[in-house]
Amino acid sequence: MGSNFRLSQLDALPNIDGVKYGRTIGQGAFALVKIAQLVQHKNKLVAIKFVNRAICHRSNMSDDQIGREAVIHKHCSSHPNIIKIFQYSGDHPKWLFMVMELASGGDLFDKIEPDKGVDEEISHFYFKQLINAVEYLHSCGVAHRDIKPENILLNNDGNLKIADFGLAAVFKKQSTGNVRMCYTICGSPPYMAPELAYAELKGYNPGPADIWSAGVVLFVLLTGETPWEEPTENDPYFENFIRNGGNVVSSSWNKISIRPLSLLRNILNTDIEKRYNFEQIRSNAWFNKKSMYADKNDQCIDSAGLTAKLLSNLHISLDDDELSLESFTQEGKYESFNSGANFISTQPVMDIASMINDEDDHRIITAASQQVFTERERRVMDSKLNGEKQNIFNIISKDPATLQFSKQGNGLTPSSSRFNLLTDAQRLTRFFSIVSTPDLLSLLLAALSKIGIPDPHISLSKYTSDEYLATHPIHISVQILDRRKMPLKGNLMISMATDSLKKMDFVKTRGDPLEWRRLFKRVVLLCRQCVYLGE
């Protein structure tokens, strides 16, 4: 199930003067992204994207094509809501690299609860920043062509940052405003504009297509789900949307109040001539309203308040009678790539996103999470933990991921301000356990099997003790199709944090962060007795 290749098997990365590499925070088909520290400014962190030449060449990409992303990105990276690119080099024989601004807040949509979305005020704040950034791109003559949650990040102040210009194109001449039509179908189907279905024959203007994609992002912010799998008549949800002239009354659309709903219907207009442009969006009353989180330049002025509100819906109840337990665990099984009859992969057979990240196997872990046991089990575990309780407490008390399991049921709230929730590209898809290694593996593998994740063929006979896990962390590669039949890739890693505490980390390498969180939640609910609550 998935690749046996590891990041450590790749060609050695180039040495960059004045830079010290940290952990890997992202993997794509052709590239990986690392945190790096500037030696002369130890408090300054950057992100470095390394693109592997050999893997690109196997997919018939020339060096010029690889470098085009950096050239386009640097041309339009001066906006506060677009990731800045500081340096690009194509001199190394094995790798091309880009030194970029670090979006230390990680994925925006990693912090949004599936099927719930976020507060309307938060949705408004981020949609306004997104439109500001996309309009700036278009003023530079550039269309992004891949606006989706996976490419929307946060900085440590909570501001939105558009990333990944791998599919971006220069479509408009700045001096004359003349538009060049595009003919390549690209992007993610749930976020694509409907005119892309005929792109290869008729071509399309990528400007209005970007606006459509931004509209779908707004829908996902408000509801926690996409409105359809693809904008074609083959999709029943989209067909219903078209048949009713956008006046859909399904449960997901009913979550949206009338003012943003009116704006959405005008943005998601299949008639390109009638689809709202930037000027019309800016004249909309809901879009124009004052945000309590924004300054006059639409940048965040209340990072703590914004973050607490953003994360307030994130909650996973571990109680057996929780209604969400039924809905999340009874969803259908996932399909692997090979069984996805309708999915045609455009990625190479061996890509970096499929590789296991084994670089952190022996690093000190500084993260956390939680658990529910019977009284007898609790007494046994407490006895074992007496000697290291303070160490475990220090780990758990500093980790924001613990709060999503809070028994108060209100997720991450203003009371969680002691956590710096938007630093070091932290992910919230993790938990900790004090269950023995054999029991933890047994429960986890049963949960994965129940939701359709193929057997990773772990040699259980080797993992009879915590001591073996301490020197042999477990990596489970996941390559599935999500509910929208889109590829979802990542790794589940089990490692030791202390002599008794184990960390279960879900690391997405490709796909929709909202769907990755849905996977995480399903697994947690199915093996909830493993999750340590630190109580």
Secondary structure, 3 states (H helix, E strand, C coil): CCCCCEHHHCCCCCCCCCEEEEEEEEECCCEEEEEEEECCEEEEEEEEEEEEHHHHHHCCCCHHHHHHHHHHHHHCCCCCCECCEEEEECCCCCEEEEEEECCCCEEHHHHCECCCECCHHHHHHHHHHHHHHHHHHHHCCEECCCCCHHHEEECCCCCEEECCCCCCEECECCCCCCECCECCCCCCHHHCCHHHHHHHHHCECHHHHHHHHHHHHHHHHHHCCCCCCCCCCCCHHHHHHHHCCCCCCCCCHHHCCHHHHHHHHHHCCCCCCCCCCHHHHHCCHHHHCCCCCECCCCCECCHHHHHHHHHCCCCCCCCCCCHHHHHHHCCCCCEEHHHCCCCCCCCCCCCHHHCECCCCCCCCCCCCCCCCCCHHHHHHHHHHHHHHHHHHHHHHHCCHHHHHHCCCCCCCCHHHCCCCCCCCCCCCCEEEECCCHHHHHHHHHHHHHHCCCCCCCCCCCCCCCHHHHHHCCEEEEEEEECCCCCEEEEEEEEEECCCCCEEEEEEEEECCHHHHHHHHHHHHHHCHHHCCCCC
